[in-house]
Amino acid sequence: GIDEVLVYCVNDAAVMSAWADHMKIAGSNLTFLCDPRLELTKALGLELNHPGPMSKLGNTRCKRFAAYVVDGVVKHIEVSEAEDDPAGDDRPEASCIDNMLAKIAAL
């Protein structure tokens, strides 16, 4: 099974805490984390710096992705992006739950 789902954004702790409260995740296996200095984002090579989305977002962000990690080892990663959709907004399916569960089951 899945022990924990980590959700993180290039944002500050106050925003992530407020988002977690709004989503009412207390007591679930969801944990919201922040990456305000892009440390994890850069380590994973997932900086979203395409000029299209960045013209609207401003600061560098993280690409839309999902990773399956076991004991700190990335076993599978999916990034929702395409040449015509660098932010993955139009077609986020690669990093959505149904696709990830299928990929995990295939391992």
HELIX and SHEET records of a PDB file:
HELIX    1   1 ALA A   13  MET A   23  1                                  11    
HELIX    2   2 GLU A   39  ALA A   43  1                                   5    
HELIX    3   3 PRO A   51  LEU A   57  1                                   7    
HELIX    4   4 PRO A   92  SER A   95  5                                   4    
HELIX    5   5 ILE A   97  ALA A  106  1                                  10    
SHEET    1   A 2 VAL A   5  CYS A   9  0                                        
SHEET    2   A 2 LEU A  30  CYS A  34  1                                        
SHEET    1   B 2 GLU A  47  LEU A  48  0                                        
SHEET    2   B 2 ARG A  61  CYS A  62 -1                                        
SHEET    1   C 2 PHE A  65  VAL A  70  0                                        
SHEET    2   C 2 VAL A  73  VAL A  79 -1                                        
END                                                                             
